């Protein structure tokens, strides 16, 4: 993701999730990637899973999730 290749980053993190679907960090990271790709609905889903799994230590997944939900609601009202 740091190299700007969001497609490759998404592929790699999805593989990591297949290996360990209970890793909150992987779901949070995938949410971040999807948001950068403008897949806000997908980002919301991944952040919901991140929070459900216990969130990321030192990170406020709940706050991030609230921001993503607001962004999604705004998008839905403009379509």
C-alpha positions, -999 to 999 in steps of 0.1 A, spaced: 0 0 0 29 24 8 41 20 -28 7 31 -41 -3 -2 -56 -37 -6 -40 -47 -35 -62 -17 -56 -50 -22 -44 -14 -58 -55 -15 -48 -89 -29 -22 -95 -2 -44 -85 27 -73 -106 14 -49 -136 14 -39 -127 50 -76 -127 60 -80 -161 44 -52 -174 65 -65 -157 97 -100 -143 95 -99 -133 131 -72 -107 127 -87 -73 134 -57 -55 120 -61 -72 86 -97 -62 84 -89 -26 94 -62 -25 68 -85 -38 41 -110 -12 52 -84 15 47 -75 2 12 -111 0 1 -118 35 13 -88 47 -8 -104 28 -37 -137 46 -31 -154 14 -20 -170 30 10 -196 3 16 -168 -23 15 -147 -2 39 -176 0 63 -180 -38 62 -144 -44 70 -143 -18 98 -174 -34 113 -155 -67 114 -124 -50 128 -144 -36 157 -163 -68 162 -130 -87 165 -118 -63 193 -104 -34 173 -68 -25 169 -49 -17 201 -42 21 202 -66 27 174 -102 39 175 -119 17 150 -153 28 164 -145 64 155 -132 54 121 -163 33 115 -186 62 124 -167 84 100 -171 58 72 -208 53 79 -213 91 77 -194 92 44 -215 63 30 -248 80 41 -237 112 23 -229 92 -8 -262 74 -7 -281 107 -5 -263 122 -34 -270 93 -58 
